[in-house]
Amino acid sequence: MAVTAPARPNVEFVTLGCRLNAYESEAMRALASEASLTNAVIVNTCAVTGEAVRQARQAIRRARRERPDAEIIVTGCAAQIDPASFAAMPEVSRVIGNAEKTQAASFAQGAERVQVGDIMSVRELAPHMIDAFTERTRAYVQVQNGCDHRCTFCIIPYGRGNSRSAPAGDVVEQVRRLADNGAPEVVLTGVDLTSWGGDLPSAPTLGALVARVLKHAPTLPMLRLSSLDAIEMDAQLFELVTQHERVAPYLHLSLQHGDDLILKRMKRRHLRAEAIALCERLKAARPAIALGADLIAGFPTETESQFDNALSLIDACQLSFVHAFPFSPREGTPAARMPQLDRRVVKARAARLRVAGQTALLRHLQRWVGREAEALVERDGFARLPDFTGVSLGAPAFSPASNDAGSSRVRLRFTAHDGAHLIGEPA
């Protein structure tokens, strides 16, 4: 989903894709201002699927229609991977790579039209200190970028480069600044979050980083983690996620499939039984935790029985939130060269995954009906529980605009659900 917000007069951002893009758009907001950029739309693209690239092109064309006299600057993963195709679009004024978008000079008037370097040569993570997030309730902090793994379906390493970590001290300082400025939640984010620390001296773990953040940012009400690779959860991280009240009781796991042979062909590093065992351990240690996962339908060579193993993983892992994707061949990846399934089969299986995911969500929502809990108001008429459950509010007065930073959490009673969100009223 795209998020559009102003950076300074006459400069807008259109952010597509992941939480890391949301963080980087906020960083670019300051860089664009530093470069005195005016009358521009910056489109921060995603490349995770072919559909994401199509949506990026749509957003660019829409931006040109709505702002015919503005500069259209395209950056992000899709621009990094295929700069020539975006530069060839008549709507596009400039193309800026993922490394170059971290530098104010890239946004200055007179800069080169195409600035896209070799992302694989980047060895360090450029730090950016952000004091607040425009039009967002929760704040994001980039702790890691890039990926050293090469899943056969994934193009993202070619847009992000190899894994590199932000020093723990920089992360703690960033979180502390955001918390002191009233952020009710901070999300630690990265491309391969659980690989954080592998390139730093003594190779600290993500669990060690989370412990430092919790200790040195005591005013932060809630710390949340973005998507995790299930096989890389270290013991300290497991303990903090399941025992610490200031760590959100929600994890989104990068599972992708439930069949061992397909997982092997995807070049994933876990097996079905390992994923199920982790989810069972999490639920046993913290029964209130909610789990979400990404699942891909229609991977090349997937048989009906192998797809059934993906489908059954939703119940076996006790998932509440499912992001189901039809397999999308990305040129340049090994999976694109494997025997492909008929697209009708792929779409039909993805639809079945979504139905199963909806059933799991309904069970999750029903468990909340009749109970009470605190929720964080995200926007007028909508809030979210710590376990990521969305809540529709009957009283529009419950909005961040009508509360100061310290009172954006409200206690609610859940009377029903609409199939997608709980229905909440003041407790």
C-alpha positions in Angstrom: 0.0 0.0 0.0 1.3 3.4 -0.9 1.7 6.2 1.7 1.8 9.7 0.4 3.0 12.6 2.7 4.6 16.0 2.2 8.3 16.5 2.9 8.5 20.3 2.6 6.4 22.8 0.5 5.8 21.3 -3.0 7.7 18.0 -2.2 5.8 14.8 -1.7 6.7 11.2 -1.0 5.0 8.1 -2.4 6.3 5.1 -0.4 5.5 1.6 -1.5 6.5 -1.8 0.0 8.1 -2.6 3.3 8.7 -0.9 6.7 12.3 -0.3 5.7 11.1 1.9 2.8 8.9 3.9 5.3 12.0 4.5 7.4 14.1 5.5 4.4 11.4 7.9 3.1 11.6 9.6 6.4 15.4 9.9 6.2 15.1 11.2 2.6 12.6 13.8 3.8 15.4 15.5 5.7 17.9 15.0 2.9 15.6 16.6 0.4 15.1 19.5 2.7 18.9 19.8 3.1 19.3 19.8 -0.7 16.7 22.6 -1.0 14.6 20.4 -3.3 11.3 21.9 -4.3 8.4 21.0 -6.6 9.1 17.3 -6.7 7.5 13.9 -6.1 9.8 11.2 -4.8 8.5 7.6 -5.5 10.2 5.1 -3.3 9.6 1.8 -5.1 9.4 -1.9 -4.1 10.5 -4.9 -6.2 9.5 -7.9 -4.1 7.1 -9.1 -6.8 6.2 -8.3 -10.4 3.0 -6.8 -9.1 5.0 -4.4 -6.9 6.9 -3.1 -9.9 3.7 -2.7 -11.8 2.3 -0.6 -8.9 5.4 1.5 -8.9 4.9 2.4 -12.6 1.3 3.2 -11.9 2.3 5.5 -9.0 4.8 7.3 -11.3 2.2 7.9 -14.0 -0.4 9.0 -11.4 2.1 11.4 -9.9 2.8 12.9 -13.3 -0.9 13.4 -14.0 -1.5 15.0 -10.6 1.7 17.1 -10.7 2.4 17.9 -14.3 5.1 20.5 -13.6 6.9 18.6 -10.8 10.1 16.6 -10.9 9.3 12.9 -10.6 12.3 11.3 -8.8 12.2 7.5 -8.6 14.3 5.5 -6.1 14.0 2.3 -4.1 14.5 -1.4 -5.0 12.8 -1.4 -8.3 14.8 1.6 -9.5 18.1 0.0 -8.2 17.5 -3.3 -10.0 16.3 -1.9 -13.3 17.2 1.8 -13.6 17.2 1.8 -17.3 13.5 0.9 -17.6 12.5 3.7 -15.2 14.8 6.2 -16.8 13.1 5.4 -20.1 9.6 6.4 -18.8 8.7 9.8 -20.1 7.2 10.8 -16.7 10.5 10.3 -14.9 12.9 13.1 -14.2 15.6 11.4 -12.2 16.5 7.8 -11.0 18.4 7.5 -7.7 19.8 4.2 -6.4 19.4 2.7 -2.9 22.9 3.8 -1.8 22.7 7.2 -3.5 19.3 8.0 -1.8 21.1 8.3 1.5 23.1 11.3 0.4 21.7 14.9 0.2 23.8 15.7 -2.9 21.7 13.2 -4.9 18.6 15.4 -4.5 20.3 18.7 -5.4 19.4 20.6 -8.5 21.8 19.8 -11.3 22.6 16.3 -10.1 22.9 13.5 -12.7 19.7 12.2 -14.1 20.6 8.6 -13.3 22.5 7.9 -10.2 22.6 4.2 -9.5 25.8 2.5 -8.4 26.9 -1.0 -7.6 24.9 -1.9 -4.4 27.0 -5.0 -3.9 30.0 -2.8 -3.2 28.3 -1.0 -0.3 29.8 -2.2 3.0 28.4 0.1 5.7 25.0 1.2 6.8 24.6 4.9 6.6 23.0 6.1 9.9 20.2 8.7 9.9 18.9 10.2 13.1 15.2 10.8 12.9 13.3 12.6 15.7 9.8 11.8 14.6 7.7 10.3 11.8 5.4 12.4 9.7 1.8 11.2 9.8 2.7 7.9 11.5 1.8 6.7 15.0 4.7 4.2 15.3 8.3 5.0 14.4 10.7 2.7 12.5 14.4 2.3 13.1 16.6 0.7 10.5 19.1 -1.7 12.2 20.1 -3.7 9.2 20.0 -3.7 5.4 20.8 -6.1 2.6 20.9 -9.9 2.7 23.6 -12.5 2.4 21.2 -15.4 1.6 20.0 -16.2 -1.9 16.5 -17.6 -1.8 15.8 -18.8 -5.3 12.7 -16.7 -5.7 14.0 -13.5 -4.2 15.3 -10.5 -6.2 15.7 -8.2 -3.1 19.5 -8.8 -2.5 20.1 -7.3 -5.9 18.3 -4.2 -4.8 19.7 -4.0 -1.3 23.1 -5.5 -1.5 24.8 -7.7 1.1 23.9 -7.7 4.8 25.2 -4.8 6.9 24.3 -3.7 10.4 23.9 -0.5 12.3 26.1 -0.3 15.4 24.2 -1.0 18.6 25.0 2.5 20.0 23.5 4.2 17.0 20.3 2.1 17.3 19.9 2.8 21.0 20.4 6.5 20.5 17.9 6.6 17.7 15.3 4.7 19.7 15.9 6.9 22.8 15.4 10.1 20.7 12.1 8.8 19.3 10.9 7.7 22.7 11.8 10.9 24.3 9.8 12.7 21.6 6.7 10.8 22.5 6.8 7.8 20.1 4.4 5.2 21.7 6.0 2.4 19.7 9.3 1.8 17.8 9.7 -1.0 15.2 13.2 -2.4 14.6 13.4 -3.1 10.9 15.7 -4.5 8.2 15.8 -6.7 5.1 17.1 -9.7 7.1 16.6 -8.5 10.6 17.8 -11.6 12.4 21.2 -11.4 10.7 21.9 -8.1 12.6 25.3 -8.1 14.1 27.0 -10.7 11.9 29.3 -8.2 10.3 30.0 -6.2 13.6 33.0 -6.9 15.9 32.3 -10.0 18.1 29.2 -10.7 16.0 26.5 -9.8 18.6 23.0 -11.2 18.2 19.7 -9.5 17.6 18.7 -10.6 21.1 21.6 -8.7 22.5 20.5 -5.6 20.6 16.9 -5.8 21.8 18.2 -6.2 25.4 20.3 -3.0 25.1 17.4 -1.0 23.6 15.1 -2.0 26.4 17.7 -1.2 29.0 18.8 2.2 27.6 15.5 3.5 26.3 13.4 3.1 29.5 10.8 5.6 28.4 9.8 3.6 25.3 6.4 2.0 26.0 6.6 -0.7 23.3 9.2 -2.3 21.1 8.1 -4.2 18.0 10.1 -6.3 15.6 9.5 -6.5 11.8 9.7 -9.8 9.9 12.0 -12.5 11.3 13.7 -15.5 9.7 12.4 -18.3 12.0 15.6 -20.4 11.9 17.8 -17.5 13.1 16.0 -16.6 16.4 18.7 -16.7 19.1 18.0 -17.8 22.7 18.1 -14.3 24.2 15.7 -13.0 21.6 13.3 -15.8 22.3 13.4 -15.1 26.0 12.8 -11.3 25.5 10.0 -11.9 23.0 8.2 -14.3 25.3 8.9 -12.7 28.7 9.4 -9.0 28.4 6.2 -6.9 28.7 7.6 -4.1 26.6 8.2 -6.3 23.6 5.1 -6.6 21.5 3.3 -10.0 21.7 3.4 -10.4 17.9 5.9 -11.9 15.5 5.7 -12.0 11.7 7.8 -15.0 10.5 9.3 -15.5 7.0 8.1 -19.1 6.5 7.2 -19.1 2.8 6.1 -22.7 2.6 5.2 -25.9 4.5 6.7 -28.6 2.3 10.3 -29.7 2.8 11.1 -30.3 -0.8 9.7 -26.9 -1.9 11.5 -25.2 1.0 14.7 -26.9 -0.3 14.1 -25.7 -3.9 13.4 -22.2 -2.4 16.8 -22.5 -0.7 15.3 -21.8 2.6 17.2 -22.9 5.7 14.5 -24.4 7.8 12.2 -27.4 7.5 8.5 -27.7 8.2 9.0 -29.4 11.5 11.4 -26.7 12.7 8.9 -24.0 11.9 6.1 -25.8 13.7 8.3 -26.4 16.7 9.3 -22.8 17.0 5.6 -21.6 16.8 4.6 -24.2 19.5 7.5 -23.0 21.8 6.5 -19.4 21.3 2.8 -20.1 22.1 3.7 -22.2 25.1 6.0 -19.6 26.5 3.7 -16.6 25.8 0.1 -17.8 25.1 -1.0 -14.3 24.3 1.4 -13.9 21.4 0.0 -13.7 17.9 1.9 -15.1 14.9 1.8 -14.0 11.3 3.7 -15.4 8.3 4.4 -15.0 4.6 3.3 -18.0 2.4 3.9 -18.4 -1.3 1.5 -20.4 -3.5 2.3 -21.9 -6.8 6.1 -22.2 -6.6 7.6 -23.9 -9.6 7.1 -27.7 -9.5 4.7 -27.5 -6.6 2.3 -30.5 -6.6 -1.2 -30.5 -5.1 0.0 -32.5 -2.1 2.9 -30.1 -1.6 0.5 -27.2 -1.7 -1.6 -28.9 0.9 1.5 -28.9 3.1 1.6 -25.1 2.8 -2.1 -24.8 3.4 -2.0 -27.0 6.6 0.9 -25.0 8.0 -1.5 -22.2 8.9 -3.2 -24.4 11.5 -0.1 -26.3 12.5 1.7 -23.0 13.3 -1.4 -21.5 14.9 -1.1 -18.4 12.6 -3.5 -15.5 13.0 -2.3 -13.3 10.2 -1.3 -14.7 6.8 0.2 -12.8 3.9 -0.5 -15.1 0.9 1.3 -14.4 -2.3 1.0 -16.0 -5.8 4.5 -17.0 -7.0 5.9 -14.3 -9.2 8.9 -15.2 -11.4 11.5 -12.4 -11.1 13.9 -12.3 -14.0 17.5 -13.1 -12.9 16.5 -15.5 -10.1 16.9 -19.3 -10.2 13.2 -19.9 -9.6 12.4 -18.0 -12.8 14.3 -20.7 -14.8 12.5 -23.6 -13.1 9.4 -25.3 -14.6 6.5 -22.9 -14.1 3.0 -23.8 -13.1 0.0 -22.6 -15.1 -0.8 -19.1 -13.9 -4.5 -20.1 -13.4 -3.3 -22.8 -11.0 -1.0 -20.4 -9.1 -3.8 -17.8 -8.7 -6.3 -20.5 -7.6 -3.9 -21.8 -4.9 -3.1 -18.3 -3.7 -6.9 -17.7 -3.4 -7.2 -20.9 -1.3 -4.4 -19.8 0.9 -6.1 -16.4 1.5 -9.4 -18.2 2.4 -7.5 -20.4 5.0 -5.8 -17.2 6.3 -9.2 -15.5 6.6 -10.5 -18.5 8.6 -7.5 -18.2 10.9 -8.1 -14.5 11.4 -11.7 -15.1 12.2 -10.8 -17.5 14.9 -8.3 -15.0 16.3 -10.8 -12.1 16.3 -13.5 -14.3 18.0 -11.1 -15.0 20.9 -11.0 -11.3 21.6 -14.8 -10.7 21.6 -16.0 -9.9 25.1 -12.6 -9.0 26.4 -10.9 -5.7 27.2 -7.4 -4.4 26.4 -5.4 -1.3 25.7 -4.9 -0.3 22.1 -2.8 2.3 20.3 -4.9 4.7 18.2 -3.3 4.9 14.8 -5.8 7.3 13.1 -9.3 8.6 13.4 -11.6 5.6 14.0 -8.9 3.0 14.1 -6.5 1.4 16.7 -4.3 -1.6 17.0 -3.6 -4.0 19.8 -0.1 -4.9 20.9 -0.6 -8.3 19.1 -1.3 -6.4 15.8 -5.0 -6.9 15.8 -6.8 -4.0 14.2 -9.8 -2.3 16.0 -12.5 -0.2 14.4 -13.6 2.5 16.8 -17.2 3.7 17.0 -16.1 7.0 18.5 -14.2 9.3 16.1 -13.0 11.4 19.0 -10.5 8.6 19.6 -7.7 9.9 17.3 -4.1 10.8 17.7 -5.0 14.4 16.8 -7.3 14.7 19.8 -4.9 13.2 22.3 -1.4 14.2 23.3 1.5 11.8 22.7 1.1 10.3 26.1 -2.6 9.5 25.8 -2.8 7.8 22.4 -3.4 4.5 24.1 -7.0 3.8 25.1 -8.6 1.0 27.0 -11.4 -0.7 24.9 -14.0 -3.4 25.2 -14.5 -5.5 22.1 -18.1 -6.2 21.4 -17.9 -7.9 18.0 -15.8 -8.1 14.8 -16.5 -7.4 11.2 -14.3 -10.2 9.8 -11.3 -8.0 9.4 -11.1 -6.0 12.7 -12.5 -6.0 16.2 -15.3 -3.5 17.0 -14.2 -1.5 20.1 -15.8 0.9 22.5 -14.5 2.7 25.6 -14.1 0.3 28.5 
